[in-house]
Amino acid sequence: MPSQLTARRSTALSGRVRAPGDKSMSHRSMILGGMASGVTEVEGLLEGDDVLATARAVQAFGARVDRLEDGRWRVEGAGGFRTPRSVIDCGNAGTGVRLLMGAAAGYPLTATFDGDQSLRKRPMKRVTGPLADMGARFDWLAAEDRLPVALTGGALKAVDYVQTVASAQVKSAILLAGLNADGVTTVVEPEKSRDHTERMLRAFGAEVGVQDNGEGWTISLRGGQPLTGTFVAVPGDPSSAAFPLAAGLIVPGSEVTVEGVMLNPLRTGLFDTWIAMGADLTIANRRNAGGEAVGDITARHSKLKGIVVPEARAASMIDEYPILAATAAFAEGVTVMRGVGEMRVKESDRIALMAAGLRACGVQVEEEPEGFIVTGSASVAGGATVHTAHDHRIAMSHLVLGLAAQEPVSVDEPGMIATSFPGFVDMMNGLGGEMG
Ligand code: S3P
């Protein structure tokens, strides 16, 4: 991968592509497969760097993980994790490290978790706090609340945990620890967050209670339930599908279809938002795959208009605000994105990075502590090299913008795109985009 990638103004994009496997489900399939007894086979796994780091971690915790000749992945769990021989390096993956810490905390073992320079900057207490309340011990090896951290697990007691921030990672870490805790663990969410852990736990044979509490869910799980290996079909990732679809919306004359996209309503906030902005987005061939709704989404070039994105939608599209902002740059009027302070603690400070990158491309952006406002225009200048701070979604969002801007747009550290979307550049070029 070169040290920089550039996207140039392209003529109409067209074609049908398949979204890579969903990252959230891919991590979970490896981790639950490793905790379970027996064999788990996974079809459609995202072979991105983040998930491969989780697969290696699960192996280090004692499971056997193989990629089969037909592209499926096979995990043979040992019915529990054991002390690994080396440091668990989770690379760039917040989901990987937080879920693995939760899973590992339930077993009598010691393990040290670490990550790359971006992951070392992200807060970990949101997960280690509740896990410590359950009885796990965490020793910070560099700075408090940051990786690397050493875990001593085992002998956990169930907790009742009321979340202040809707976070599927925190919820999942507590539930995975709760599987091996004494008593019934309860998590109360302030808003509904993606429910892949709950669904997949059931597929592995666990009973998970879910009650709608008006705004979010109250989830309960009895400790001591064994998991049994199963078959997992991973559908296409809506967060990745967003990039070719966005290009379809902003490059004049385009028509792009992404097949097999997961349509779990807790993940599709971006598509609702684009439709409210006037996007010509249609969903066909709705079906069920791997316990999730999926469909084929077609995006045609559209005259977009700015809107106020409902704050209540944030959890269902938290990873999609960067690409939403890139498309908002081409919309008529103002797009207001508020209630998204969580964006500041993702792979980078995504509010600051999008504001800086879009401004460098000639777009008017107002930054707020918990949000940002983009004023769009029919013509976006481009002509900038954007700093991505190691963040795959910052890189892809600006590259897509570059396909429709007047002047080329370059991004640094493009190798990071492989964390979630290894085939991104080839896919965009296959649709007729100019990236290289
Ligand atoms: C994820 C949850 C979200 C999301 C992340 C994946 C998951 O993070 O941003 O990319 O798979 O559970 P939070 O739990 O921090 O909101």
Residues whose N, C-alpha, C, O or C-beta is under 5 A from the ligand:
A	BS01	S3P	S24 T95 A166 S167 A168 Q169 V170 I318 D319
